[in-house]
C-alpha cells in the first residue's frame, strides 16, 4: 500500500504518527511506500518513518517557480514570481498516486492539509484524520474515516 502522511507543520513527535497508525489499525508491514510532500512537520515524520522502517519514500515537491503551468495563479514576493497553487497541485498528484492518506491535524484550519483531505474525499479513497485535543467530534463517511481523538 502507498500511503500519504501529511498534515500540520507543528506536529513533530514520532509517537503522534505511531499512535495514529495504531488507532486506524494500519498494518505497518502492508506499507510498501510512503508518499511525502516535503513540508516540515507531519510530512517530515512520514519521511523519517519510512527511512527508519526501510520503506520506500517517494517525494512530491511543489514547484513554486513554475508559473507557466496551466491554471497557475501568479504571486510575487521578495524572491520573485511564484505559482500560488503549486502546493494544491502537488496535493492532487499525491492523492492520485497513493492508495490512502493519514492526516495529522491539530486544529483543522491549515489550508494545505484541509485541501489534501478534501481531495482524498473527492477521489473516493480513504483518508484517516488524527486530530488534536481541540477536536471533540467523531464521524465516518463513505469517502473514508474521520476521527477525532486526543493526542
Secondary structure as UniProt FT lines:
FT   STRAND          2..7
FT   TURN            9..10
FT   HELIX           14..23
FT   TURN            24..25
FT   HELIX           28..30
FT   STRAND          33..36
FT   TURN            40..41
FT   HELIX           42..52
FT   TURN            53..54
FT   STRAND          56..59
FT   TURN            64..65
FT   TURN            70..71
FT   STRAND          74..77
FT   TURN            78..79
FT   STRAND          80..83
FT   TURN            84..85
FT   HELIX           86..97
FT   STRAND          100..105
FT   HELIX           111..123
FT   STRAND          126..131
FT   TURN            133..134
FT   STRAND          139..141
FT   TURN            142..143
FT   STRAND          144..148
//
